[in-house]
C-alpha cells in the first residue's frame, strides 16, 4: 500500500476528464467559433434527449440557470417561493435576484430532502402569496415529485426542480413507467449545474429543461442581453425600403443578461453527456461499495438509503456521524482525515442561517435541517476513485472514529 507520503490526497469531489474530452475542446480551439457556434445547439439537443425533455437551454452556470428559470416564471416583488433550507445559496438567491421573497422549508434529518408536509408548513408561514416551490434533489437523492406536484397543482404553484445534484437519476412511476430527472413530467422546469464537482462537468455551465416552447424562447432571449434578430418591434429601423431585414439590425426587447455558454464549455459538456450512462453506472458501483464497507460502523456512522421508487445517481456520498459518541467534534474529525489524505466537506449550512437571510426573515424553527447539518459529512466521491481508494477512505474513517 505504500507509506502515507506515497498516497495521493483524495478530495471530496473533482472532475475526471478523458482523452476524448480534451480532444473535443481542442477541436473547438481550432475551429472558427469560440462562442455562439454549433456546439451550443448540439449540447442542448443531446442534453434534451438524455433527460427526455422537449427543450433544453444552456447557460453560463447553475446559478444563471436558476435565475433564468425564475425570470421565465415572472416571479417578482409580492411573490414568495418555497425553498428547502438545505441547499446551495443559489436556489434561494435566484428568487431574491428577481425581487421575490423566500420562505424556507424544513427537510428530512437523514436525507436532507424537502417533504410535502414541509412544503405545506412553510407555505403557511409565508408573508406573501406563494407562487412557486423549488424542490432540491439533495446529493442526488430524489424528492417525491409526484406528491409535491399534486400539492402544487391544487394550489396553482409553479415548480422548478433544482436537479443540480441529480443528473442521471430515474423514477419508477405509479403506472410502472420510467421517468428521468429533467423530463419535467412533474415540473415546469428543471435546472442543472456542470460545475467541476458535478456528475458531468463543462468547467462551468448550466442547463434548464422545460416542456413549454414559449418559456424556452423567453430564456433564450434573457440569456443574451434580451437581444434578438427576429420578431422586430421597430419596423422602421429593422427593414429596408424593400421590406427586407437590415443585415446589421438587432433589438433589445427585454432586460437580459450575458448568460451565454462558450463553445469551449459546450464541447466539454457534450463530450461528457455522451458517456453519462457509464459515469452513472460507476457512481452506483462506488455507492454500493461504500454502503457495504461502512455498514459495520453503525450506529456511530450511518449511511443513507434510496427514497421510494427512485434510482438515484449520487453527486455526493453523505454519511451521518454521531460526533458525541466519537468523542470529537466534526472539525477535529475532518482535520484528522485531512492529515491522513482524505478530503471531506459539509454540505450545507442551512441557507436560512446565513446572515443575509437571517436579517431579512429571522431564524425559523427548522429541526430537520439542524439535525441534518449537525451530523452530515461528505466523503470522497468522484469517478476517478478506484475500489482501492474507497477501501482506503473506509479504513481511514474507521481508524479515526473507531468502531
C-alpha positions as CSV (number, residue, x, y, z in Angstrom):
1,X,0.0,0.0,0.0
2,X,3.0,2.3,0.4
3,X,3.7,5.0,3.0
4,X,1.4,7.9,3.8
5,X,3.7,10.2,1.8
6,X,3.3,7.9,-1.3
7,X,-0.5,8.1,-1.3
8,X,-2.4,10.8,-3.2
9,X,-4.8,13.2,-1.4
10,X,-8.4,12.2,-2.1
11,X,-10.7,15.3,-2.2
12,X,-14.4,15.0,-1.6
13,X,-15.0,15.7,-5.3
14,X,-13.2,16.7,-8.5
15,X,-13.7,16.5,-12.3
16,X,-12.5,13.5,-14.3
17,X,-11.6,14.2,-17.9
18,X,-10.8,11.6,-20.5
19,X,-8.8,11.9,-23.7
20,X,-12.0,12.4,-25.8
21,X,-13.0,15.3,-23.6
22,X,-9.6,17.0,-24.2
23,X,-9.9,16.3,-28.0
24,X,-13.4,17.8,-28.1
25,X,-12.1,21.1,-26.5
26,X,-9.1,21.1,-28.8
27,X,-11.3,20.8,-31.8
28,X,-13.2,24.0,-30.8
29,X,-10.0,25.9,-30.2
30,X,-9.0,25.0,-33.8
31,X,-12.4,26.0,-35.2
32,X,-13.9,29.3,-36.3
33,X,-16.2,29.7,-33.2
34,X,-15.4,30.2,-29.6
35,X,-18.9,31.3,-28.6
36,X,-22.4,31.1,-30.1
37,X,-21.4,28.5,-32.7
38,X,-22.7,25.0,-33.5
39,X,-21.6,23.4,-30.2
40,X,-24.2,25.1,-28.0
41,X,-27.1,23.7,-30.1
42,X,-25.6,20.3,-30.2
43,X,-25.1,20.3,-26.5
44,X,-28.7,21.4,-25.9
45,X,-30.1,18.8,-28.2
46,X,-28.1,15.9,-26.7
47,X,-29.0,17.0,-23.2
48,X,-32.7,17.2,-24.0
49,X,-32.5,13.7,-25.5
50,X,-30.6,12.4,-22.4
51,X,-33.2,13.8,-20.0
52,X,-36.2,13.1,-22.2
53,X,-37.1,16.7,-22.2
54,X,-38.6,18.6,-25.2
55,X,-36.4,21.6,-24.7
56,X,-33.0,22.5,-23.1
57,X,-31.4,25.9,-22.7
58,X,-27.7,26.1,-21.9
59,X,-26.3,28.9,-19.9
60,X,-23.1,30.0,-18.1
61,X,-23.7,28.2,-14.7
62,X,-26.2,26.6,-12.4
63,X,-27.0,29.9,-10.7
64,X,-27.7,31.5,-14.1
65,X,-30.0,28.6,-14.8
66,X,-32.0,29.2,-11.6
67,X,-32.1,32.9,-12.3
68,X,-33.4,32.4,-15.9
69,X,-36.0,29.9,-14.7
70,X,-37.2,32.3,-12.1
71,X,-37.4,35.2,-14.5
72,X,-39.2,33.0,-17.0
73,X,-41.9,32.3,-14.4
74,X,-42.3,36.0,-13.9
75,X,-41.5,35.9,-10.2
76,X,-41.0,39.3,-8.7
77,X,-42.0,41.6,-5.8
78,X,-45.0,40.3,-3.9
79,X,-44.3,36.7,-4.8
80,X,-43.0,34.0,-2.5
81,X,-41.1,30.8,-3.4
82,X,-40.8,27.8,-1.0
83,X,-37.1,26.7,-0.9
84,X,-35.6,23.9,1.3
85,X,-33.2,25.1,4.0
86,X,-30.6,22.5,2.9
87,X,-29.4,23.6,-0.5
88,X,-26.7,25.7,-2.0
89,X,-27.2,29.5,-1.7
90,X,-28.2,29.9,-5.4
91,X,-31.5,28.2,-5.0
92,X,-32.7,31.0,-2.7
93,X,-30.6,33.8,-4.2
94,X,-32.2,33.4,-7.7
95,X,-35.6,34.3,-6.1
96,X,-34.2,37.4,-4.4
97,X,-32.4,38.4,-7.6
98,X,-35.9,38.9,-9.2
99,X,-37.3,40.7,-6.2
100,X,-39.3,37.7,-4.9
101,X,-39.3,36.5,-1.3
102,X,-38.2,33.2,0.1
103,X,-39.8,31.1,2.7
104,X,-37.5,28.3,3.9
105,X,-38.9,24.8,4.4
106,X,-37.6,22.1,6.8
107,X,-36.1,18.9,5.5
108,X,-35.8,15.2,6.5
109,X,-33.0,15.0,9.0
110,X,-31.5,11.9,7.2
111,X,-31.9,12.6,3.5
112,X,-31.9,16.4,3.6
113,X,-35.0,16.3,1.2
114,X,-38.0,18.6,1.5
115,X,-41.1,16.5,2.0
116,X,-44.7,17.6,1.2
117,X,-45.5,18.3,4.8
118,X,-42.5,20.6,5.0
119,X,-43.8,22.5,1.9
120,X,-47.2,22.9,3.4
121,X,-45.8,24.1,6.8
122,X,-43.5,26.6,5.0
123,X,-46.3,28.0,2.8
124,X,-48.4,28.6,5.9
125,X,-45.6,30.8,7.2
126,X,-45.2,32.8,4.0
127,X,-45.8,36.6,4.4
128,X,-46.9,37.0,0.7
129,X,-48.7,34.6,-1.7
130,X,-46.7,31.5,-2.7
131,X,-46.1,31.4,-6.5
132,X,-43.7,28.5,-6.8
133,X,-41.9,25.7,-5.0
134,X,-38.3,24.8,-5.7
135,X,-37.6,21.1,-4.6
136,X,-33.9,20.2,-4.4
137,X,-32.7,16.7,-5.1
138,X,-30.1,16.9,-2.4
139,X,-26.9,14.9,-3.0
140,X,-28.7,13.2,-5.9
141,X,-31.5,11.6,-3.9
142,X,-34.8,12.3,-5.4
143,X,-37.7,14.3,-3.9
144,X,-41.1,12.7,-4.0
145,X,-42.1,14.8,-7.1
146,X,-45.5,13.2,-7.7
147,X,-46.6,14.3,-4.2
148,X,-45.1,17.8,-4.5
149,X,-46.6,18.2,-7.9
150,X,-50.1,17.1,-6.7
151,X,-49.9,19.7,-3.9
152,X,-48.7,22.4,-6.3
153,X,-51.4,21.7,-8.8
154,X,-54.1,22.2,-6.1
155,X,-52.5,25.5,-5.1
156,X,-51.7,26.8,-8.5
157,X,-48.0,26.9,-7.8
158,X,-45.2,26.5,-10.4
159,X,-42.4,24.1,-9.8
160,X,-38.7,24.4,-10.7
161,X,-36.7,21.3,-9.8
162,X,-33.2,22.1,-8.6
163,X,-31.6,19.0,-10.2
164,X,-28.0,20.2,-10.0
165,X,-27.1,17.1,-7.9
166,X,-29.3,14.6,-9.7
167,X,-28.4,14.2,-13.3
168,X,-28.9,10.6,-14.4
169,X,-31.4,9.8,-11.7
170,X,-34.6,7.9,-12.6
171,X,-38.1,7.4,-11.2
172,X,-40.5,4.5,-11.3
173,X,-43.9,5.9,-11.6
174,X,-47.1,4.5,-10.1
175,X,-48.2,3.3,-13.5
176,X,-45.0,1.3,-13.9
177,X,-43.4,3.7,-16.4
178,X,-39.9,5.1,-16.1
179,X,-39.1,8.8,-15.7
180,X,-35.9,10.7,-15.8
181,X,-34.7,13.6,-13.8
182,X,-35.1,16.6,-16.0
183,X,-38.0,15.3,-18.1
184,X,-40.3,17.9,-16.4
185,X,-43.1,15.5,-16.0
186,X,-43.8,17.0,-12.6
187,X,-42.2,20.4,-13.0
188,X,-42.4,23.5,-15.2
189,X,-38.6,23.5,-15.4
190,X,-35.6,21.6,-14.1
191,X,-32.1,23.1,-13.7
192,X,-28.7,21.6,-13.8
193,X,-25.1,22.6,-13.0
194,X,-21.9,21.4,-14.7
195,X,-19.5,22.7,-12.0
196,X,-16.3,20.7,-11.8
197,X,-17.5,18.6,-8.9
198,X,-20.8,17.6,-10.5
199,X,-21.7,14.3,-12.2
200,X,-20.6,15.7,-15.5
201,X,-18.7,18.9,-15.9
202,X,-18.2,21.6,-18.6
203,X,-15.8,23.5,-16.4
204,X,-18.6,25.9,-15.6
205,X,-22.1,25.7,-17.1
206,X,-25.8,25.2,-16.5
207,X,-28.8,23.9,-18.3
208,X,-32.6,24.4,-18.0
209,X,-35.0,21.8,-19.4
210,X,-38.7,22.5,-20.0
211,X,-41.7,21.4,-21.9
212,X,-43.1,24.8,-23.0
213,X,-41.6,26.3,-26.1
214,X,-42.6,29.9,-25.2
215,X,-40.8,29.5,-21.9
216,X,-37.7,28.2,-23.7
217,X,-37.8,31.2,-26.1
218,X,-38.1,33.6,-23.1
219,X,-35.0,32.1,-21.5
220,X,-33.1,32.2,-24.8
221,X,-33.9,35.9,-25.0
222,X,-32.9,36.6,-21.4
223,X,-29.6,34.7,-21.6
224,X,-28.3,37.0,-24.4
225,X,-29.0,40.6,-23.1
226,X,-32.6,40.4,-24.1
227,X,-31.4,40.8,-27.7
228,X,-32.9,39.3,-30.8
229,X,-32.6,39.4,-34.6
230,X,-36.1,38.2,-35.1
231,X,-39.7,39.4,-34.4
232,X,-38.8,43.0,-34.6
233,X,-40.8,45.8,-33.0
234,X,-39.2,48.8,-34.5
235,X,-40.1,48.0,-38.1
236,X,-38.9,51.4,-39.4
237,X,-35.4,50.6,-38.2
238,X,-35.5,46.9,-38.9
239,X,-36.3,46.8,-42.6
240,X,-35.0,48.4,-45.7
241,X,-37.1,50.2,-48.4
242,X,-38.0,46.8,-50.0
243,X,-39.1,45.2,-46.7
244,X,-36.0,43.0,-46.2
245,X,-34.4,42.9,-42.8
246,X,-31.4,45.2,-42.4
247,X,-28.4,42.9,-42.1
248,X,-26.9,44.8,-39.1
249,X,-30.1,45.2,-37.1
250,X,-30.9,43.7,-33.7
251,X,-33.3,44.7,-30.9
252,X,-33.2,44.5,-27.2
253,X,-36.8,43.5,-26.2
254,X,-36.2,42.7,-22.5
255,X,-33.7,43.4,-19.8
256,X,-31.5,40.3,-20.1
257,X,-28.1,39.1,-19.0
258,X,-24.9,37.8,-20.5
259,X,-25.5,34.2,-19.5
260,X,-24.2,32.6,-22.7
261,X,-22.1,29.4,-22.5
262,X,-19.0,29.4,-24.7
263,X,-18.3,26.8,-27.4
264,X,-15.4,25.5,-25.3
265,X,-17.6,24.7,-22.4
266,X,-20.3,23.3,-24.6
267,X,-17.9,20.9,-26.3
268,X,-16.7,19.6,-23.0
269,X,-20.3,19.3,-21.7
270,X,-21.4,17.5,-24.8
271,X,-18.5,15.0,-24.6
272,X,-19.4,14.2,-21.0
273,X,-23.1,13.9,-21.7
274,X,-22.5,11.3,-24.3
275,X,-21.0,9.0,-21.7
276,X,-23.4,9.8,-18.8
277,X,-24.6,6.2,-18.7
278,X,-21.0,4.9,-18.0
279,X,-20.4,7.7,-15.4
280,X,-23.7,6.9,-13.7
281,X,-23.0,3.2,-13.6
282,X,-19.7,3.7,-11.9
283,X,-21.3,6.0,-9.3
284,X,-23.8,3.3,-8.5
285,X,-20.9,0.8,-8.1
286,X,-19.0,3.2,-5.8
287,X,-22.0,3.9,-3.7
288,X,-22.7,0.1,-3.2
289,X,-19.1,-0.5,-2.2
290,X,-19.2,2.4,0.3
291,X,-22.5,1.1,1.7
292,X,-21.2,-2.4,2.2
293,X,-17.8,-1.4,3.7
294,X,-19.3,1.3,6.1
295,X,-22.1,-0.9,7.4
296,X,-20.0,-2.2,10.4
297,X,-19.6,1.4,11.7
298,X,-23.3,1.7,12.5
299,X,-24.8,3.3,14.6
300,X,-21.8,5.6,15.1
301,X,-21.8,6.2,11.3
302,X,-25.0,5.9,9.3
303,X,-25.3,5.7,5.5
304,X,-28.4,6.9,3.7
305,X,-30.7,4.8,1.6
306,X,-32.8,5.5,-1.5
307,X,-36.2,7.2,-1.4
308,X,-39.3,5.2,-2.6
309,X,-39.4,4.2,-6.2
310,X,-36.3,6.0,-7.3
311,X,-32.9,5.1,-8.8
312,X,-30.6,7.8,-7.7
313,X,-27.2,8.7,-9.2
314,X,-25.4,10.3,-6.3
315,X,-23.5,13.6,-6.7
316,X,-22.3,13.4,-3.1
317,X,-21.7,10.4,-0.7
318,X,-23.1,11.7,2.6
319,X,-22.9,9.9,5.9
320,X,-24.2,10.9,9.3
321,X,-21.8,10.6,12.3
322,X,-22.6,10.7,16.0
323,X,-19.7,13.0,16.9
324,X,-20.6,12.9,20.6
325,X,-20.2,9.2,20.6
326,X,-16.9,9.5,18.7
327,X,-15.7,12.0,21.4
328,X,-14.6,14.6,18.8
329,X,-16.3,17.4,17.1
330,X,-16.7,17.5,13.4
331,X,-13.8,19.8,12.7
332,X,-11.5,17.5,14.6
333,X,-12.6,14.5,12.6
334,X,-12.2,16.4,9.3
335,X,-8.8,17.6,10.3
336,X,-7.6,14.1,11.2
337,X,-9.0,12.7,8.0
338,X,-7.3,15.5,6.0
339,X,-4.0,14.7,7.7
340,X,-4.4,11.2,6.5
341,X,-5.0,12.3,3.0
342,X,-8.8,12.1,2.9
343,X,-10.8,15.2,2.0
344,X,-14.3,15.8,3.3
345,X,-16.9,18.6,3.2
346,X,-20.0,19.8,4.9
347,X,-22.9,20.4,2.5
348,X,-24.7,22.6,3.5
349,X,-25.1,25.1,6.3
350,X,-28.8,25.8,6.3
351,X,-29.3,28.8,4.0
352,X,-31.8,30.3,6.5
353,X,-28.9,30.7,8.9
354,X,-26.9,32.8,6.5
355,X,-26.6,36.4,7.8
356,X,-28.4,37.9,4.8
357,X,-31.5,35.7,5.2
358,X,-31.4,35.7,9.0
359,X,-31.5,39.5,8.9
360,X,-34.4,39.5,6.4
361,X,-36.6,36.7,7.7
362,X,-35.4,35.9,11.3
363,X,-34.5,32.5,12.5
364,X,-37.2,29.9,11.6
365,X,-37.5,26.7,13.6
366,X,-36.1,24.0,11.3
367,X,-35.2,21.0,13.4
368,X,-34.8,18.6,10.5
369,X,-32.3,20.9,8.8
370,X,-30.4,21.5,12.0
371,X,-30.1,17.7,12.6
372,X,-29.1,17.0,9.0
373,X,-26.4,19.8,9.2
374,X,-25.2,18.7,12.6
375,X,-24.3,15.2,11.7
376,X,-23.6,15.0,8.0
377,X,-20.2,14.7,6.2
378,X,-19.4,14.2,2.6
379,X,-16.7,11.6,1.8
380,X,-14.7,11.4,-1.4
381,X,-17.0,10.6,-4.4
382,X,-16.0,11.1,-8.0
383,X,-15.5,8.8,-11.0
384,X,-11.7,8.8,-10.7
385,X,-11.8,6.8,-7.4
386,X,-10.8,3.2,-7.6
387,X,-12.2,0.4,-5.4
388,X,-8.8,0.5,-3.6
389,X,-9.3,4.3,-3.0
390,X,-12.7,3.6,-1.5
391,X,-11.2,0.9,0.7
392,X,-8.6,3.4,1.9
393,X,-11.3,6.0,2.7
394,X,-13.2,3.5,4.7
395,X,-10.2,2.2,6.5
396,X,-9.1,5.7,7.4
397,X,-12.6,6.7,8.6
398,X,-12.7,3.6,10.7
399,X,-9.4,4.4,12.3
400,X,-10.4,8.0,13.0
401,X,-13.8,7.4,14.5
402,X,-13.4,3.9,15.9
403,X,-15.9,1.1,15.7
